[in-house]
Amino acid sequence: MLWRCKRSLFYTAQRTQTLKTIISFKSIHQISSPKVCATTHQDFPIILAPHIVHSTLLNCPSDLIALSFFIWCAKQRDYFHDVQSFDHMISVVTRLTGRFETVRGIVGELARVGCVIKAQTFLLFLRTYWRGEMYGMVLEAFDEMGRFGFTPNTFARNIVMDVLFKIGRVDLGIKVLKETQLPNFLSFNIALCNLCKLNDVSNVKDVIGMMVRKGFYPNVRMFEILLNCFCKMGRIAEAYQLLGLMITLGTSLSVNAWTVLIDGFRRLRRLDMAGYLWEKMVQNGCSPNVVTYTSLIKGFMEAKMFSIAFSFLDMLESEGHAPDLVFHNVLIDCLSKMGSYDDALDVYDGLLELKLVPDSYTFCSLLSTVCLSGRFSLLPKLVCGLEVEADLVVYNALLSYFCKAGFPNQAVKLYNTMLDKGFTPDNYSFVGLLRGLCGARKIDEAINVYQGIVMNNPAVNAHVHTAIVDRLIEAGRCHKAIQLFRRAIVEKYSLDVVSYTVAIRGLLEGGRTEEAYILYSQMKHIAVPPNAYTYRVMLLSFCKERNIKMVKRLLQDVIDARIELDYHTSIRLTKFIFKFHSSSSAVNQLVEMCNLGLIPDEMWRKLGLLSDETMTPVSLFDGFVPCERRAGNANHLLWNGGVGR
């Protein structure tokens, strides 16, 4: 009778039809016993096949029976569950967890129906929970494994280590790796992959050291991931060290590795090195691909070196590479940022002609083009018939579009729609909502929403705090804006140089000059260095107030920090000093700034103090005599005691 039951459950060597047998609770109990767990018979050898096991699992009358059968199959010699079976068991163990609440509860029920609990049982729990991303249950199963007297092997520890990294417990993940007695290649691979995703360069270096000391080395794919991590974080020295290791091991640089290095220097705006690496790549017989050329074209276009960028574009076409969707997206983005809106739209039209299907990035680039050009009426025509999956990035781009296009109410409605569809808002979403509310003149509601955001999400980035302060200042609510900003300082929220600069602008616009300077001093004290825009805001305000004392203080800070002022700020500043304080020490500061190259030559030409041909003054101001041009194309200007007209 028992053999008949087993024959009805499993295929023999000749049998291939789908099983429809319903397994009774008693049968599973019997099959799980040591007496009947043989996988062969003198007449009929039992052969387990993944599709048969999956079919049987689907027809099990209860989740507990299904789990018992799943465990029994895993115990059979030379049988390993496939992905399909594990995916099915995710829903099974999820229901059992809901029913029995804990791993211990499920294990107790399995024992009650005759399932022998072994270390492998917990390994199956670990793998199923891990695949189902039920990370809390993974940790619980690992703990229960120890309580039952089983020592977790390297496989179990690898799973737990991966989970700890994924939930942000990097310290514990590293601890598990260090305490693993027999780590394997996957142990280090899991750690490095997770740390690279977290951009944790310091721990990446430590794990590479541990890996090499244990006699393991990254494979080609892992080398590419590591290079990408170092280059993305601007850690070129570490990237070179990794290259040294690759050369020592005899690992040849793949096209992906070359491309990662080129893109790393592109990110650092070291286009000379990016071009040099491209040349070495070609010399070594490695052919650049579309991704390589996309990075180079993006870098040179952003640097406004258009002739070189288009040379690479010509090479890409002459070598027969077919530009992909990413290339078109990058080109649209670059062209729109440099103001070539018509060209950007032409690239989009060309994308459709090549029958490339636009994605969410294309849509966002298109929105950016429309917003930058101010041609808001074009959007409905451009996206007509365009089917793009609405993800969080798309929603955030639309929020920005509605705010810039003058439809703040639509931005608020879209935010609510996004929540209804189950999206979790991020920092960009919060900024879009706050700008929408302020644009719709719902200032008090915006303040309440902001306070709710920081209460529930105290770790929001500086962009969110900056957005509400900036919009309140624009709405004439400077006092409230500064109040919220000071609270952000007290609560130690994330604030950056832009946040402080916006708050300083609010104080200056409110006539609170002394407070603005105090905030500026505090900013420097907590190691948030002011940038060129900070100095622009403050210098223009103090020039307007004719406060030469504050101007001189700031100019000295500009000199000490070696901050180059923009053209318009330099013009206003110079005119103010020569018109009202031509005999003060501020003039000497201007001369020093000029010598350091902190004031653009264009400004002197505009004022008529510099002639490109003769290098002699055109004398807008008496007493200035330009001397020889120094290296770097700046000018030495000496003051001879004259008074500017």
C-alpha positions in Angstrom: 0.0 0.0 0.0 2.8 2.4 0.9 4.7 1.6 -2.3 1.5 2.2 -4.3 1.3 5.6 -2.6 4.9 6.4 -3.5 4.4 5.3 -7.1 1.4 7.7 -7.3 3.6 10.5 -6.0 6.8 10.3 -8.1 7.8 9.5 -11.6 9.6 6.3 -12.5 12.2 6.4 -15.2 9.6 6.0 -17.9 6.7 8.0 -16.4 6.3 11.7 -17.4 2.6 12.6 -16.9 1.7 15.3 -14.4 0.8 14.1 -10.9 -2.6 14.9 -9.6 -2.4 12.8 -6.4 -3.5 14.4 -3.3 -1.0 13.6 -0.5 -2.7 12.7 2.8 -1.3 13.9 6.1 -0.6 10.3 7.0 1.3 9.6 3.8 3.6 12.5 4.4 4.2 11.3 7.9 5.2 7.9 6.6 7.3 9.2 3.7 9.2 11.4 6.2 10.2 8.5 8.4 13.7 7.1 8.0 12.3 3.7 7.1 10.8 4.8 3.8 13.1 7.6 2.7 15.0 5.4 0.2 15.4 6.9 -3.2 15.7 3.6 -5.0 13.9 0.3 -5.2 15.1 -3.0 -6.5 12.5 -2.9 -9.2 11.5 0.7 -9.6 14.1 3.5 -9.0 12.5 6.7 -7.8 13.5 9.8 -9.9 12.6 13.2 -8.6 12.2 15.9 -11.3 11.8 19.6 -10.4 8.6 20.0 -12.4 7.1 17.0 -10.7 8.0 18.3 -7.3 6.5 21.7 -8.1 3.3 20.1 -9.4 3.0 18.1 -6.2 3.6 21.1 -4.1 0.8 22.9 -5.9 -1.6 20.0 -5.1 -0.8 19.6 -1.4 -4.0 20.0 0.7 -2.2 22.2 3.3 0.8 24.4 3.7 2.2 22.2 6.4 2.1 19.2 4.2 3.7 21.2 1.4 6.5 22.2 3.7 7.0 18.7 4.9 7.2 17.3 1.4 9.5 20.2 0.4 11.9 19.3 3.2 11.7 15.5 2.4 12.7 16.1 -1.2 15.7 18.2 -0.2 17.0 15.3 1.8 17.1 13.0 -1.2 20.4 12.2 -2.7 21.5 14.3 -5.7 18.3 16.3 -5.7 18.2 20.1 -5.4 15.2 22.3 -5.4 14.9 24.7 -8.4 14.0 28.4 -8.3 10.3 27.7 -9.2 9.9 25.5 -6.1 11.5 28.1 -3.8 9.3 30.8 -5.2 6.2 28.8 -4.5 7.4 28.1 -0.9 7.8 31.8 -0.2 4.0 32.1 -0.1 3.7 28.9 1.9 6.1 29.9 4.6 4.6 33.4 4.7 1.2 31.9 5.5 2.7 29.5 8.0 4.6 32.3 9.7 1.3 34.3 10.0 -0.4 31.3 11.5 2.3 30.1 13.9 4.0 33.5 14.4 7.5 32.2 14.9 10.1 29.9 13.3 10.0 27.8 16.5 6.2 27.5 16.2 6.5 26.2 12.6 9.3 23.8 13.5 7.2 22.4 16.4 4.3 21.7 14.1 6.7 19.9 11.6 8.0 17.7 14.4 4.5 17.0 15.6 3.6 15.5 12.1 6.8 13.4 12.1 9.2 15.5 10.2 12.8 14.9 11.5 14.3 18.3 12.3 17.9 18.6 11.0 20.3 21.4 10.2 19.2 21.2 6.6 15.6 22.2 7.8 16.9 25.5 9.0 19.0 26.0 5.9 15.8 25.7 3.8 14.0 28.2 6.1 17.0 30.6 5.7 17.1 30.3 1.9 13.3 30.7 1.5 13.0 33.7 3.8 16.0 35.2 2.2 14.6 34.8 -1.3 11.3 36.3 -0.1 13.1 39.3 1.4 11.7 38.5 4.8 14.9 39.6 6.5 13.6 39.6 10.1 12.6 36.0 9.8 16.0 35.1 8.3 17.7 36.4 11.5 15.1 34.5 13.6 15.7 31.3 11.7 19.5 31.7 12.2 19.1 32.2 15.9 16.8 29.2 16.2 19.3 27.1 14.4 21.8 27.7 17.2 19.2 27.1 19.9 18.5 23.6 18.4 22.2 22.8 18.8 23.2 23.1 15.1 26.3 25.1 14.1 25.6 27.4 11.1 27.8 26.6 8.2 29.4 29.1 5.8 26.3 29.1 3.5 24.1 30.1 6.5 26.5 32.8 7.6 26.7 34.2 4.0 22.9 34.6 4.0 22.8 36.3 7.3 25.7 38.6 6.4 23.9 39.6 3.2 20.8 40.4 5.2 22.7 42.5 7.7 24.2 44.6 4.9 20.8 45.0 3.3 19.2 46.3 6.5 22.0 48.8 7.1 23.8 46.9 9.9 27.2 47.1 8.2 29.1 46.7 11.5 27.4 43.4 12.2 27.8 42.2 8.6 31.6 42.8 8.9 31.6 41.0 12.2 29.9 37.9 10.8 32.4 37.8 8.0 35.4 38.1 10.3 34.0 35.4 12.6 33.3 32.9 9.8 35.8 30.2 10.2 35.9 28.9 6.7 34.8 31.9 4.4 34.6 31.1 0.7 34.7 33.2 -2.4 31.0 34.0 -2.1 31.5 35.3 1.4 33.8 38.1 0.2 31.8 38.6 -3.0 28.6 39.2 -1.0 30.3 41.6 1.3 32.0 43.6 -1.5 28.9 43.8 -3.6 26.9 45.2 -0.7 29.6 47.6 0.4 30.0 48.9 -3.1 26.2 49.6 -3.3 26.6 51.5 0.0 29.6 53.4 -1.4 31.5 52.3 1.8 35.0 52.7 0.4 36.8 52.3 3.7 35.2 48.9 4.4 35.6 47.8 0.8 39.4 48.3 1.1 39.4 46.3 4.4 37.4 43.4 2.9 39.7 43.3 -0.2 42.6 43.0 2.2 40.9 40.1 4.1 40.0 38.4 0.9 43.6 38.4 -0.5 45.0 37.3 2.9 42.7 34.3 2.7 43.9 33.4 -0.7 40.9 34.6 -2.7 40.9 37.2 -5.5 38.1 39.1 -7.2 36.9 37.8 -10.6 36.6 40.0 -13.6 33.1 41.1 -12.9 34.0 41.9 -9.3 37.0 43.9 -10.4 34.6 46.0 -12.6 32.2 46.6 -9.7 35.1 47.7 -7.4 36.6 50.0 -10.1 33.2 51.6 -10.6 32.8 52.1 -6.8 36.2 53.8 -6.4 35.8 55.9 -9.5 32.2 57.0 -8.7 33.4 58.1 -5.3 36.4 60.0 -6.8 38.9 57.6 -5.2 41.3 57.4 -8.1 44.3 56.4 -6.0 42.4 53.3 -4.8 41.4 52.6 -8.4 45.0 52.6 -9.4 45.9 50.2 -6.6 43.2 47.9 -7.8 44.6 48.1 -11.3 48.0 47.1 -10.0 46.4 44.0 -8.4 44.7 43.2 -11.7 48.0 43.4 -13.6 49.8 41.4 -11.0 47.2 38.6 -11.3 47.3 38.8 -15.1 43.7 39.9 -15.4 43.3 41.8 -18.6 41.2 44.9 -18.7 37.8 44.4 -20.3 36.0 47.1 -22.2 33.8 47.5 -19.2 36.8 48.1 -16.9 38.3 50.7 -19.4 35.0 52.4 -19.6 34.6 52.6 -15.8 38.0 54.3 -15.5 37.2 56.7 -18.3 33.9 57.6 -16.7 35.6 58.0 -13.3 37.9 60.7 -14.7 34.9 62.2 -16.5 33.1 62.6 -13.2 36.2 64.3 -11.8 36.2 66.6 -14.9 39.7 65.3 -15.7 38.9 65.1 -19.4 42.6 65.0 -20.3 43.0 61.7 -18.4 39.8 60.4 -19.8 41.1 61.1 -23.3 44.5 59.6 -22.5 42.8 56.4 -21.2 40.7 56.2 -24.4 43.9 56.3 -26.5 45.6 53.6 -24.3 42.5 51.5 -24.6 42.6 51.6 -28.4 46.4 51.0 -28.4 45.9 47.9 -26.3 43.5 46.5 -28.9 40.3 47.0 -26.8 37.5 48.5 -28.9 35.4 51.2 -27.2 31.7 50.5 -27.2 28.6 52.7 -27.1 28.9 53.2 -23.3 32.5 54.3 -23.6 31.7 56.9 -26.2 28.6 58.0 -24.3 30.7 58.9 -21.3 33.3 60.8 -23.4 30.7 62.7 -25.3 28.8 63.6 -22.1 32.0 64.8 -20.4 33.2 67.0 -23.3 29.8 68.5 -23.9 29.4 69.4 -20.2 32.8 71.1 -20.5 31.6 72.9 -23.6 34.3 71.4 -25.7 31.9 70.7 -28.5 34.3 70.0 -31.3 35.9 67.1 -29.4 32.5 65.8 -28.3 31.3 65.7 -31.9 34.6 64.1 -33.0 33.8 61.2 -30.7 30.3 61.2 -32.1 31.7 60.8 -35.6 33.9 58.0 -34.4 31.0 56.2 -32.8 29.1 56.3 -36.1 32.1 55.5 -38.3 32.9 52.4 -36.2 29.4 51.1 -36.8 28.0 51.4 -33.3 24.3 51.8 -33.1 23.5 54.5 -30.5 21.2 53.1 -27.8 18.5 54.6 -25.7 20.9 55.6 -22.9 23.0 57.5 -25.5 20.0 59.4 -26.8 18.9 60.2 -23.2 22.3 61.6 -22.3 22.4 63.7 -25.5 19.0 65.2 -24.9 20.0 66.1 -21.3 23.3 67.6 -22.3 21.9 69.6 -25.2 19.1 71.0 -23.1 21.5 72.0 -20.3 23.7 73.9 -22.8 20.6 75.7 -24.1 20.3 73.9 -27.5 16.6 73.1 -26.9 15.8 72.6 -30.6 18.6 70.2 -31.0 17.5 68.3 -28.0 14.0 67.9 -29.4 15.5 66.8 -32.7 17.4 64.0 -31.0 14.1 63.0 -29.4 12.4 62.8 -32.8 15.4 60.8 -34.1 14.9 58.4 -31.2 11.4 57.7 -32.3 12.5 57.3 -36.0 14.9 54.6 -34.9 12.0 52.8 -33.1 13.7 53.1 -29.7 11.1 53.0 -27.0 11.5 56.0 -24.6 11.7 55.1 -21.0 11.2 57.1 -17.8 14.7 58.7 -18.1 13.7 59.9 -21.6 10.5 61.4 -20.3 12.3 63.2 -17.4 15.0 64.6 -19.8 12.2 65.8 -22.0 10.5 67.5 -19.0 13.8 69.1 -18.2 14.2 70.4 -21.7 10.7 71.9 -21.6 11.2 73.5 -18.2 14.6 75.0 -19.1 13.3 76.4 -22.4 10.1 77.7 -20.8 8.1 76.1 -23.7 5.6 74.5 -21.4 2.9 74.3 -24.0 5.0 71.8 -26.0 4.8 69.0 -23.5 1.3 67.7 -24.3 2.3 67.4 -28.0 5.6 65.8 -27.3 4.3 63.1 -25.0 1.1 62.4 -27.0 1.0 58.6 -27.4 4.1 58.1 -25.3 3.6 55.1 -22.9 6.0 55.3 -20.0 5.8 53.3 -16.8 5.1 55.9 -14.0 7.8 55.3 -11.4 8.8 57.6 -8.6 11.3 59.4 -10.8 8.6 60.3 -13.3 6.3 61.5 -10.6 9.0 63.7 -9.1 9.8 65.1 -12.6 6.2 65.9 -13.1 5.9 67.6 -9.7 8.8 69.8 -10.7 7.3 70.5 -14.1 3.9 71.6 -12.6 5.6 73.9 -10.1 7.8 75.6 -12.8 5.0 75.7 -15.4 2.8 77.7 -12.9 0.4 74.8 -12.0 1.0 74.4 -8.3 -2.4 73.0 -7.6 -1.8 70.2 -10.1 1.5 69.4 -8.3 -0.4 68.9 -5.0 -3.0 66.7 -6.8 -0.3 64.7 -8.4 1.4 64.1 -5.0 -1.9 62.8 -3.6 -2.3 60.5 -6.6 1.2 59.2 -6.1 0.4 58.3 -2.5 -2.9 56.6 -3.6 -0.9 54.4 -6.0 1.3 53.2 -3.2 4.5 55.1 -3.9 6.6 56.1 -1.0 7.7 59.8 -1.4 11.3 60.7 -1.2 13.2 64.0 -0.7 12.4 65.2 -4.2 8.7 64.4 -3.7 8.6 66.4 -0.5 10.3 69.4 -2.3 7.7 69.2 -5.1 4.8 69.1 -2.6 6.2 72.1 -0.6 6.8 74.2 -3.7 3.3 73.3 -5.0 1.6 74.4 -1.7 3.6 77.6 -1.5 3.0 78.3 -5.2 -0.8 77.9 -4.6 -0.4 80.4 -1.7 -1.3 77.7 0.8 1.5 78.9 3.0 0.2 77.8 6.4 -0.6 74.4 5.0 2.9 74.1 3.6 4.4 74.9 7.0 2.2 72.3 8.6 3.2 69.7 6.0 6.8 70.5 6.4 6.6 70.1 10.2 4.9 66.7 9.7 7.6 65.6 7.2 10.5 66.4 9.6 8.6 64.8 12.5 8.2 61.5 10.6 11.4 61.7 8.6 14.0 63.6 10.6 16.7 62.4 8.3 15.4 64.2 5.2 18.2 65.9 3.3 19.0 69.6 3.2 17.1 70.1 0.0 13.8 69.8 1.8 14.7 72.4 4.5 16.0 74.7 1.9 12.8 74.5 -0.2 10.5 75.6 2.6 12.8 78.4 3.8 13.3 79.7 0.2 9.6 79.7 -0.6 8.6 81.4 2.6 11.1 84.2 1.9 9.7 84.6 -1.6 6.2 84.8 0.0 7.4 87.6 2.3 7.3 85.4 5.4 11.0 85.9 6.3 10.4 85.8 10.0 8.8 82.4 9.9 11.4 81.1 7.4 14.2 82.1 9.8 12.3 80.6 12.7 12.1 77.2 10.9 15.7 77.4 9.9 16.9 78.1 13.5 14.8 75.1 14.7 16.5 73.0 12.0 19.9 74.0 13.5 18.8 73.2 17.0 17.4 69.8 16.0 20.7 69.1 14.0 18.8 68.5 10.8 20.9 68.0 7.6 21.8 71.5 6.3 24.3 72.4 3.6 25.8 75.6 2.1 22.8 76.3 0.0 20.5 76.1 3.1 22.6 78.6 5.0 22.9 80.9 2.0 19.2 81.0 1.5 18.7 81.8 5.2 21.3 84.5 5.0 19.5 86.0 2.0 16.3 86.0 4.0 17.9 87.9 6.9 19.5 90.4 4.6 16.3 91.0 2.7 14.6 91.6 6.1 17.2 94.2 7.0 18.7 92.0 9.7 22.3 92.5 8.6 24.0 91.7 11.9 22.1 88.4 12.3 23.1 87.5 8.7 26.8 88.0 9.5 26.4 86.0 12.7 24.8 83.1 10.8 27.6 83.4 8.2 30.2 83.1 11.1 28.3 80.1 12.6 28.3 78.5 9.2 32.1 78.7 8.9 32.5 77.5 12.5 30.7 74.2 11.9 32.8 73.5 8.8 30.2 74.4 6.2 32.4 76.5 3.9 30.7 79.4 2.1 30.7 79.2 -1.7 30.8 81.8 -4.5 27.0 82.2 -4.3 27.1 82.9 -0.6 29.7 85.7 -1.1 27.7 87.0 -4.0 24.5 87.4 -1.9 26.3 89.0 1.0 28.6 91.3 -1.1 25.8 92.6 -3.3 23.6 93.3 -0.2 26.4 95.2 1.7 27.3 97.1 -1.5 23.6 98.2 -1.7 23.7 99.3 1.9 27.1 101.0 1.3 28.5 99.1 4.2 32.3 99.2 3.3 33.3 97.7 6.7 31.4 94.5 6.0 32.5 94.5 2.3 36.2 94.6 3.4 35.6 91.8 5.9 34.1 89.6 3.3 36.7 90.4 0.7 39.4 89.2 3.0 37.5 85.9 3.5 37.2 85.6 -0.2 41.0 86.1 -0.6 41.7 83.6 2.2 39.4 81.0 0.7 40.5 81.6 -2.9 37.0 81.9 -4.1 36.6 83.2 -7.7 33.8 85.8 -8.0 31.5 85.8 -11.0 31.5 88.6 -13.6 28.4 90.4 -12.4 29.4 90.4 -8.7 32.9 91.7 -9.7 31.4 94.6 -11.7 29.1 95.7 -8.9 31.7 95.4 -6.3 34.4 97.3 -8.3 32.0 100.2 -9.2 30.9 100.5 -5.5 34.5 100.6 -4.2 35.8 103.1 -6.8 32.7 105.3 -6.6 32.5 105.6 -2.8 35.7 104.4 -1.3 38.5 104.8 -3.8 41.0 105.7 -1.1 40.3 102.8 1.2 42.1 99.5 1.7 39.4 97.8 -0.2 41.2 98.8 -3.4 44.3 97.0 -2.3 42.1 93.9 -1.7 40.8 94.2 -5.3 44.3 94.3 -6.6 45.3 91.2 -4.6 42.2 89.4 -5.8 43.2 90.3 -9.4 46.7 89.0 -8.8 45.3 85.7 -7.5 42.9 85.4 -10.5 39.8 85.7 -8.4 38.3 88.4 -10.6 37.6 87.6 -14.3 39.6 89.4 -17.0 36.3 90.1 -18.7 35.3 92.5 -16.0 38.4 94.7 -16.5 37.8 94.8 -20.3 34.1 95.7 -19.6 35.3 98.6 -17.4 37.8 99.7 -20.0 40.8 99.1 -17.8 42.4 96.5 -20.1 43.0 96.5 -23.9 43.9 93.2 -25.4 46.0 94.8 -28.1 48.1 97.4 -26.3 47.8 96.2 -22.7 47.3 99.9 -21.8 44.5 101.5 -19.8 41.6 103.0 -21.6 41.2 105.0 -18.4 37.7 104.7 -17.1 39.5 105.3 -13.8 42.5 107.4 -13.4 45.6 106.0 -11.8 45.3 102.3 -12.9 48.2 101.0 -14.9 48.0 97.4 -16.1 51.4 95.6 -15.8 52.5 92.4 -17.5 50.1 89.6 -17.9 50.8 86.8 -15.4 50.6 83.1 -16.0 46.9 82.0 -16.1 45.9 85.0 -18.2 45.2 87.3 -15.3 46.3 90.9 -14.9 48.5 92.8 -12.4 46.9 96.1 -11.6 48.8 98.7 -9.5 47.2 101.6 -7.8 49.1 104.9 -8.3 47.1 107.0 -6.0 44.6 108.5 -8.4 40.9 109.1 -7.8 38.4 107.3 -9.9 36.0 109.4 -11.8 
